[in-house]
Amino acid sequence: MTRQVYLSGQFVAEEEATISIFDSAVQLGYTVTDSTRTFAHEPFKAEEHVRRLYQSMKVARIDPGMDAEQMLRVTLDVLETNLPTYTEAEDCWIVHNVSRGRSIPGPDPTVQTSPATIMIYTQPMDLRGWARFYEEGCHAVTAMSRIIPSQSLDARIKNRSRLSYTLAEMEVKLVDPDAQGVILDIDGNVAENKGGNIFLVSSGSLKTPTTSNCLDGVSRATVIELASQLGIPVHETDLQPYDLYTADELFFTSTPYCIMPATKFNGLQVGDGAVGATTKRLLSAWSELVGVDIVKQALDQLP
Ligand SMILES: Cc1ncc(COP(=O)(O)O)c(C=O)c1O
């Protein structure tokens, strides 16, 4: 069975899901996006992802032509249609990309001149690139490029204009293939990773940047909820590279891997150089919440 994609009102086979070269996604990089994942084939926080998608669309002035409830229903239909293509042990992404439809060159961009292009698809959750970092930790490295200031493009609008994030990640990976980028803002504060948020542990508390310079990550929110249940204080605050160098533990959060520990920052060991106890506690609590051993699932994908 071929995976099916929802494309602006129709289900089509994945390889036939194409859009126009005149779409604003192509012409202007004008697409908002969201990505949910499943655990044991159940979507995790799909409502939150759809809510964030609608917030992104509102600020980006995209009218999708359907309300959030309909979008959620279609999303669950896409998942249900495609679940038979996944084995029991496999989970998947559920991705939304919504562009402003056909782009007509002209002096006035305020009017959406065609229906939005709505793309919803699933893809296998390939965790191999992150799996070994659960045990070894990755190397967090600051990129040379800075995050686009929120005064220009609010980082909370989850969008597909990924050039700056992708270049920043390349910069660190060309220095160390195991690196995961830490992107700073123009004032030198820690912002985020190209696809994740950043937390540190210091003297038993969690610290993470405020959303003034980073995406309001669903995984970030999940860590904050889990920490509150575990009695771990959380501070949302400005952080500088100094705070990461001197932290006891450091980790990234994102939908696919949930929590990815970092045991080195710019070449210096973080804490004692091993994945820390608080990071492990949070990972266990998350696994318990979703009924899937997150670390085992990733390690099982390795040859
Ligand atoms: C730039 C950026 N920051 C953070 C995140 C993490 O967000 P979430 O936890 O909702 O996946 C993402 C996710 O793709 C992202 O693209």
The ligand as an SDF file (V2000), in Angstrom:
LIG
                    3D

 16 16  0  0  0  0  0  0  0  0999 V2000
   13.1770   26.1530   15.1460 C   0  0  0  0  0  0  0  0  0  0  0  0
   12.5490   25.1250   16.0280 C   0  0  0  0  0  0  0  0  0  0  0  0
   12.6730   25.2410   17.3640 N   0  0  0  0  0  0  0  0  0  0  0  0
   12.1290   24.3340   18.1980 C   0  0  0  0  0  0  0  0  0  0  0  0
   11.4380   23.2320   17.7130 C   0  0  0  0  0  0  0  0  0  0  0  0
   10.8490   22.2220   18.6770 C   0  0  0  0  0  0  0  0  0  0  0  0
    9.4530   22.2800   18.6580 O   0  0  0  0  0  0  0  0  0  0  0  0
    8.5540   21.0240   19.0200 P   0  0  0  0  0  0  0  0  0  0  0  0
    8.9680   20.5940   20.3700 O   0  0  0  0  0  0  0  0  0  0  0  0
    7.1700   21.5410   18.9750 O   0  0  0  0  0  0  0  0  0  0  0  0
    8.8500   19.9730   18.0010 O   0  0  0  0  0  0  0  0  0  0  0  0
   11.2810   23.0780   16.3270 C   0  0  0  0  0  0  0  0  0  0  0  0
   10.5420   21.9350   15.7950 C   0  0  0  0  0  0  0  0  0  0  0  0
   10.5690   21.6490   14.6300 O   0  0  0  0  0  0  0  0  0  0  0  0
   11.8410   24.0560   15.4660 C   0  0  0  0  0  0  0  0  0  0  0  0
   11.6970   23.9560   14.1300 O   0  0  0  0  0  0  0  0  0  0  0  0
  1  2  1  0
  2  3  1  0
  2 15  2  0
  3  4  2  0
  4  5  1  0
  5  6  1  0
  5 12  2  0
  6  7  1  0
  7  8  1  0
  8  9  2  0
  8 10  1  0
  8 11  1  0
 12 13  1  0
 12 15  1  0
 13 14  2  0
 15 16  1  0
M  END
$$$$
